[in-house]
Amino acid sequence: MTLIVNPAQATNPLVGIPAQSVVSFTDTSQDTSYRRWDFGDGLTQKDAASVSHIYSSTGNYTVMLWRSTETLYMTVYVQAPVTSPSFVITGITITPPTISLTDWASIVVTVKNTGNGAGAATLRITDETGKWIADVTTPPIIAGGTQSTDPITARVQGTKSGTVKICADFSMGI
């Protein structure tokens, strides 16, 4: 993100910046022999018309630019970074693993959060024909973490060979 600093910005706008983002400031003035930037968080920089800075914490910061002819101010509001979970199914466990015809089974789905924010995953579990078995939600999963659903006891249909095929997906909105 680039913020242009010029006298028209003397109204001191608030600008929303996500924390940990690189912010570039540019002074468009050609009639100055001196510049000193103060980023409002204890860090400064001299003699550059264009500078970059990273705000590591949320909050309001008053950015000051001292020039040989004037001082300009701008308030920068630094927001928490945007976070969102993203889920991938990493496993489905069925107990018992083989069933003849129709029987009761326990089903557990394991989910990994590959996003950068925490959240709970909601899934729909079906048999291989698409017949609904259950809707489940995992406990909250931190970024990079893995969680399993509580076991679900359901009546499932086995194949002639005794195997059970179960599907889980995130396509539903509970």
For each residue, the residues with C-beta under 8 A, 3 or more apart:
1: 17 21 22 23 24
2: 23 24 25 26
3: 15 23 24 25 26 74 76
4: 9 25 26 28
5: 9 25 26 27 28 63 65 72 74
6: 9 27 28 29 72
7: 10 70 72
8: 11
9: 4 5 6 12 13 72 74
10: 7 72 73
11: 8
12: 9 73 74 75
13: 9 74 75
14: 60 75 76 77
15: 3 74 75 76 77
16: 77 79
17: 1 21 23 55 76 77 78 79
18: 21 78 79 80 81 82
19: 55 56 57 58 78 79 80 81
20: 54 55 56 81
21: 1 17 18 54 55 81
22: 1 52 53 54
23: 1 2 3 17 52 53 54 55 76
24: 1 2 3 50 51 52 53
25: 2 3 4 5 37 50 51 52 53 63 65
26: 2 3 4 5 49 50
27: 5 6 32 35 49 50 65 67
28: 4 5 6 49
29: 6 32 49 67 69
30:
31: 69
32: 27 29 35 67 68 69
33: 68
34: 47 66 67 68
35: 27 32 46 47 48 49 65 66 67
36: 44 45 46 47 65 66
37: 25 44 45 46 48 51 53 63 64 65
38: 43 44 63 64 65 66
39: 42 43 44 45 53 55 61 63
40: 61 62 63 64 76
41: 55 56 57 61
42: 39
43: 38 39 53
44: 36 37 38 39
45: 36 37 39 48 51 53
46: 35 36 37
47: 34 35 36
48: 35 37 45 51
49: 26 27 28 29 35
50: 24 25 26 27
51: 24 25 37 45 48
52: 22 23 24 25
53: 22 23 24 25 37 39 43 45
54: 20 21 22 23
55: 17 19 20 21 23 39 41 61 76 78
56: 19 20 41
57: 19 41 78
58: 19 78 79 80
59: 77 78
60: 14 75 76 77 78
61: 39 40 41 55 75 76 77 78
62: 40 73 74 75 76
63: 5 25 37 38 39 40 73 74 75 76
64: 37 38 40 71 72 73
65: 5 25 27 35 36 37 38 71 72 73 74
66: 34 35 36 38 71
67: 27 29 32 34 35 70 71 72
68: 32 33 34
69: 29 31 32
70: 7 67
71: 64 65 66 67
72: 5 6 7 9 10 64 65 67
73: 10 12 62 63 64 65
74: 3 5 9 12 13 15 62 63 65
75: 12 13 14 15 60 61 62 63
76: 3 14 15 17 23 40 55 60 61 62 63
77: 14 15 16 17 59 60 61
78: 17 18 19 55 57 58 59 60 61
79: 16 17 18 19 58
80: 18 19 58 83
81: 18 19 20 21 116
82: 18
83: 80 115 116 117 118 143
84: 115 116 117 119
85: 113 115 117 118 119 121 141 143
86: 113 114 115
87: 111 112 113 114 115 119 121 141 170
88: 111 112 114
89: 92 109 110 111 123 168 169
90: 110 111 112 146
91: 109 110
92: 89 107 108 109 110 166 168
93: 107 108 109 110
94: 97 105 106 107 156 164 166
95: 105 106 151
96: 99 103 105
97: 94 163 164
98: 158 162 163 164
99: 96 102 103 105 156 157 158 162 164
100: 103 158 162
101: 157 158
102: 99 155 156 157 158
103: 96 99 100 155 156 158
104: 153 154 155 156
105: 94 95 96 99 153 154 155 156 164
106: 94 95 151 152 153
107: 92 93 94 125 133 134 151 152 153 154 156 166
108: 92 93 148 149 150 151 152
109: 89 91 92 93 123 125 136 138 148 149 168
110: 89 90 91 92 93 146 147 148 149
111: 87 88 89 90 121 123 138 141 146 147 148 149
112: 87 88 90 141 145 146
113: 85 86 87 118 119 121 141 142 143 144 145 146 147
114: 86 87 88 144
115: 83 84 85 86 87 119 143
116: 81 83 84 143
117: 83 84 85 143
118: 83 85 113 140 141 142 143
119: 84 85 87 113 115 140 141
120: 137 138 139 140 141
121: 85 87 111 113 137 138 141 147 170
122: 135 136 137 138 170 172 173 174
123: 89 109 111 135 136 137 138 149 168 169 170 172
124: 132 134 135 168 169 170 171 172
125: 107 109 132 133 134 135 136 152 154 166 167 168
126: 129 130 131 132 133 166 167 168
127: 130 131 133 156 157 164 165 166 167
128: 165 166 167
129: 126 157
130: 126 127 167
131: 126 127 157
132: 124 125 126 135
133: 107 125 126 127 152 154 156 166
134: 107 124 125 152 154
135: 122 123 124 125 132 172 174
136: 109 122 123 125 149 150 152
137: 120 121 122 123 149 174
138: 109 111 120 121 122 123 141 147 148 149
139: 120 147
140: 118 119 120 147
141: 85 87 111 112 113 118 119 120 121 138 145 146 147
142: 113 118 145
143: 83 85 113 115 116 117 118
144: 113 114
145: 112 113 141 142
146: 90 110 111 112 113 141
147: 110 111 113 121 138 139 140 141
148: 108 109 110 111 138
149: 108 109 110 111 123 136 137 138 152
150: 108 136
151: 95 106 107 108
152: 106 107 108 125 133 134 136 149
153: 104 105 106 107
154: 104 105 107 125 133 134
155: 102 103 104 105
156: 94 99 102 103 104 105 107 127 133 164 166
157: 99 101 102 127 129 131 164
158: 98 99 100 101 102 103 162 163 164
159: 162 163 164 165
160:
161:
162: 98 99 100 158 159
163: 97 98 158 159
164: 94 97 98 99 105 127 156 157 158 159
165: 127 128 159
166: 92 94 107 125 126 127 128 133 156
167: 125 126 127 128 130
168: 89 92 109 123 124 125 126
169: 89 123 124 172
170: 87 121 122 123 124
171: 124
172: 122 123 124 135 169
173: 122
174: 122 135 137
